[in-house]
Amino acid sequence: MSIVTTKLTGIGNSTGVVIPRDTLAELSLKKGDQVTIERTPDGLLITPFDPEHDAQVQAARKLLAKYRNTMKELAK
């Protein structure tokens, strides 16, 4: 995958990112598809939305919240 530079654009009262057509094709995305945006140490990661992955992330977050103190001790 190549590095793509794009601009932010106004869309009504919001701001959007225009993704070039060849990048959309490379990711098998089309207008109206959902994507996931994750913050990483290196910046933002935009990936196609995967409901199964989202359910797993939500379950992990719930588990981590429930066992917060345990996880904190294990991290030492």
C-alpha distance (Angstrom), angle and dihedral (degrees) to the residues before:
residue distance angle dihedral
M1 . . .
S2 3.77 . .
I3 3.78 129.9 .
V4 3.80 112.2 -99.7
T5 3.79 125.5 -161.2
T6 3.79 117.5 -157.6
K7 3.79 139.2 160.9
L8 3.77 132.8 -115.8
T9 3.78 113.4 -115.5
G10 3.78 135.2 -165.7
I11 3.79 116.7 -106.5
G12 3.80 108.9 -179.0
N13 3.80 106.4 -60.6
S14 3.82 91.5 -20.1
T15 3.78 136.7 73.4
G16 3.79 123.3 -123.5
V17 3.77 139.3 -172.1
V18 3.78 118.3 -127.2
I19 3.80 110.4 -140.0
P20 3.80 113.7 -158.0
R21 3.80 117.2 -114.5
D22 3.82 94.9 -116.2
T23 3.82 90.7 52.8
L24 3.81 90.5 50.4
A25 3.79 89.7 50.8
E26 3.81 91.2 48.2
L27 3.82 89.7 53.8
S28 3.83 93.3 41.5
L29 3.81 89.9 -120.4
K30 3.77 129.8 142.3
K31 3.78 136.4 -174.9
G32 3.79 110.3 -65.1
D33 3.83 96.3 25.1
Q34 3.80 117.9 130.0
V35 3.79 122.3 -120.1
T36 3.78 133.3 -169.0
I37 3.79 119.2 -127.8
E38 3.80 115.4 -158.7
R39 3.78 128.4 -176.4
T40 3.78 111.4 -130.8
P41 3.81 132.1 176.0
D42 3.82 86.8 -100.2
G43 3.83 96.7 49.0
L44 3.79 131.7 -90.2
L45 3.79 126.0 -12.9
I46 3.81 115.8 -157.2
T47 3.80 115.5 -165.5
P48 3.80 135.4 164.0
F49 3.82 110.8 -85.3
D50 3.79 113.1 -101.6
P51 3.83 113.7 -170.1
E52 3.83 91.9 -159.2
H53 3.80 92.0 52.5
D54 3.80 90.3 46.0
A55 3.82 91.0 53.1
Q56 3.81 90.1 50.5
V57 3.81 92.0 49.8
Q58 3.81 91.5 49.1
A59 3.83 91.0 49.6
A60 3.82 90.9 49.3
R61 3.81 91.6 49.6
K62 3.80 90.5 50.8
L63 3.82 90.7 49.2
L64 3.81 92.7 47.5
A65 3.80 91.2 49.6
K66 3.81 92.0 49.2
Y67 3.81 93.6 49.2
R68 3.80 97.5 33.5
N69 3.81 95.7 134.5
T70 3.80 92.5 45.9
M71 3.80 91.2 50.8
K72 3.80 90.3 48.1
E73 3.82 90.9 54.3
L74 3.81 92.4 45.7
A75 3.79 90.0 52.2
K76 3.83 91.7 60.8
